[in-house]
Amino acid sequence: MPEQFSWVDQALVQQHFIDRCDARSAALYLFLVTVSDAQGLSYYGAATLARRLHLSEQDLVAARQQLIDLELLAYRSPLYQVLALPGTVAAPRTAPRAVLTAPASGQPVSLAALLQQAQAAPWLTTRPSARSATTWCASSSA
């Protein structure tokens, strides 16, 4: 299995979420599911997403808003988070083992420590959800 691997929850079709998405929203959802990390996070910018998906800026905004309205996506610029599908339970995740290098000190820092720092950032909020253990960003209409 490739190191970078993701899948699309069958509930997307079985619970008819896909039926409520237009083609732009479905494309955006598939792209974000494919590129997001283990917590569903992605930092792709609007210009890059629009270019990669062949969408105008207005179409991207509309697609993003539709996914937010369906509770499939949380967004606060520049951060996207693909959410667990409503009515499904996210499987518990094991602690990350990756070690990154902090740019300022050059010393190794665990991914768990970086995520704790990110969670404490004022522009990210944690909101409890029956759908997922942690939500890293709140939905925004912007």
C-alpha positions in Angstrom: 0.0 0.0 0.0 1.4 3.5 -0.8 2.6 5.6 2.1 0.1 8.3 1.2 -3.3 6.6 1.0 -6.8 7.7 1.5 -10.3 6.4 0.8 -13.8 7.8 0.3 -16.3 6.6 2.9 -19.0 4.5 1.2 -21.6 6.4 3.2 -21.0 9.3 0.8 -23.1 7.3 -1.7 -25.1 5.1 0.6 -26.5 8.0 2.6 -27.0 10.1 -0.6 -24.5 12.9 0.3 -23.2 12.7 -3.3 -26.7 13.2 -4.6 -26.8 16.6 -2.8 -23.5 17.8 -4.3 -23.1 19.4 -7.7 -20.1 18.3 -9.9 -17.9 21.2 -8.5 -18.5 20.3 -4.9 -17.9 16.6 -5.6 -14.6 17.4 -7.3 -13.5 19.6 -4.5 -14.5 17.0 -1.9 -12.6 14.2 -3.8 -9.5 16.4 -4.1 -9.5 17.4 -0.4 -10.1 13.8 0.7 -7.1 12.8 -1.4 -4.7 15.4 -0.2 -5.7 15.8 3.4 -3.7 14.5 6.3 -4.9 12.0 9.0 -7.0 14.6 10.6 -8.6 15.6 7.3 -6.6 18.9 7.2 -5.4 20.6 4.0 -3.7 23.9 3.4 -4.2 24.2 -0.4 -4.9 27.8 -1.4 -8.0 29.0 -3.3 -6.0 29.9 -6.4 -4.3 26.5 -6.5 -7.6 24.6 -5.9 -9.4 26.6 -8.6 -6.6 26.0 -11.1 -6.3 22.2 -10.3 -10.0 21.7 -10.5 -10.6 24.0 -13.5 -13.0 26.2 -11.5 -13.5 29.9 -11.4 -13.0 31.6 -8.0 -16.8 32.0 -7.7 -17.4 28.3 -8.5 -14.8 27.3 -5.9 -16.5 29.5 -3.3 -19.9 28.0 -4.2 -18.5 24.4 -4.1 -16.9 25.0 -0.7 -20.0 26.6 0.7 -22.1 23.6 -0.4 -19.8 21.2 1.3 -19.9 23.3 4.5 -23.7 23.4 4.3 -23.8 19.6 4.0 -21.4 19.4 7.1 -18.8 17.6 5.0 -16.2 20.3 5.3 -15.0 22.9 7.7 -13.1 25.9 6.5 -11.2 28.9 7.9 -8.7 30.4 5.5 -6.2 28.9 4.7 -7.2 25.6 6.4 -9.7 23.1 5.1 -10.8 20.0 7.1 -12.8 17.2 5.6 -15.2 16.0 8.3 -16.5 12.6 9.1 -19.8 12.1 7.4 -22.8 12.9 9.5 -24.2 9.7 11.1 -20.9 7.9 10.9 -18.3 7.3 13.7 -14.7 8.1 13.0 -12.3 5.3 13.9 -9.9 6.2 16.7 -6.4 7.1 15.4 -3.1 6.0 16.8 -0.6 8.6 17.9 1.5 9.9 15.1 5.1 8.7 15.0 6.5 11.2 12.6 9.2 13.6 13.7 9.5 17.0 12.1 12.2 19.7 12.4 11.1 23.0 13.9 12.4 25.8 11.6 13.5 28.2 14.3 15.6 25.9 16.5 16.5 23.1 14.1 15.6 20.6 16.8 13.3 17.7 16.1 9.7 18.1 17.3 7.1 15.4 17.4 4.0 15.8 15.2 1.9 15.5 18.3 3.6 18.5 19.8 3.0 20.5 16.7 -0.7 19.5 16.6 -1.0 20.6 20.2 0.4 24.0 19.3 -1.9 24.3 16.4 -4.9 23.3 18.5 -4.0 26.1 21.0 -3.8 28.7 18.1 -6.5 31.4 18.5 -7.7 31.1 14.9 -8.5 27.4 15.3 -11.3 26.2 17.5 -12.0 22.7 18.9 -15.7 21.8 18.9 -16.9 18.5 20.2 -18.8 16.4 17.7 -20.4 13.0 17.6 -19.0 12.6 14.1 -15.3 13.1 14.9 -13.1 13.2 17.9 -11.5 16.5 17.1 -12.5 19.3 14.8 -9.6 21.6 14.0 -11.3 24.4 12.4 -14.8 25.9 12.6 -17.1 26.3 9.6 -17.0 29.7 8.1 -18.9 31.3 5.2 -15.8 33.2 4.1 
